[in-house]
Every structure is written in structure tokens, then in C-alpha cells.
Amino acid sequence: MPKEITEIKETIVKSKNYWYALGRRKTAIAKVKLVKGTGKVTVNDKELAQPSRVYLEPLKVTGKDKELDIFAKVYGGGTVAQLDAIRLGIARALDKFDGELHKTLKVEGFLTRDGRMKERKKPGLKGARKAPQWAKR
């Protein structure tokens, strides 16, 4: 008769200490990580002494601006598109951090992605819509 081996596996559940989200605007993509901290903002491995208000709007509205540190990697697009991508990423990460903030963030419009993109150039035209000069007679 074979021996019965009983094993007790102990599972250790780590408390999640960061919240990750992705934000996009035009061709800019921001990968944002929120960590419990003192309110530091780090973008592309550079700590910002005076971060733009645009970044911090979702944090200020929810009152979490002094509780969480922000680490963001952003690439592509222009500066305004990058700012908006980071803001969307922060709002999405805050939503994961505390589900009760969802309604507040949604009402303020922080969870809505701006889907406007550059229109493509069409064949036979000079740009997306501009046509070559045309003479009636």
C-alpha cells in the first residue's frame, strides 16, 4: 500500500503596492504607474520639480495628489498629446486604485479617450482634403 503524502501549501498574498494603466492620445502612448508615496511626479526617468497642472487634474479632483507618486513613460506624438495621454493614464490607474472614484472621474471627463486622429491623405489630393487648383473654363 503506497504512502499517502499530504502537503499543505501556504499561499502568501502580497498586497498590491502599485497600479498600472495605459493612456493614449493621437499617436502618443503613456504607461503610467501609481505608487503610494508623497506626490512625486517622474516622467521618462526625470523627476519634475513643478509638474504641469494638466497631469495632476485627476489627482486634485479626487484629493489624492499628496498620497500617490506617479511614474510615467511616454513616447510618440507631440507635447500636448503626451500630456493628455499621461492624464488619461493617471485617471485609469486611479480608477483601479479605488473603484469608488470612478463616478467622479467619469463626470469630470477624465476616463474618456479623445479618439480624434489625423485624417489620412487621399490619392489625387494634396492632403487629406485639399484638392489641386481647378479651373472651370
Secondary structure, 3 states (H helix, E strand, C coil): CCCCCCCCCCCCCCCCCEEEEEEEECCEEEEEEEEECCCCEEECCEECCCCCHHHHHHHHHHCCCCCEEEEEEEECCCHHHHHHHHHHHHHHHHHHHCHHHHHHHHHHCCCCCCCCCCCCCCCCCCCCCCCCCCCCC
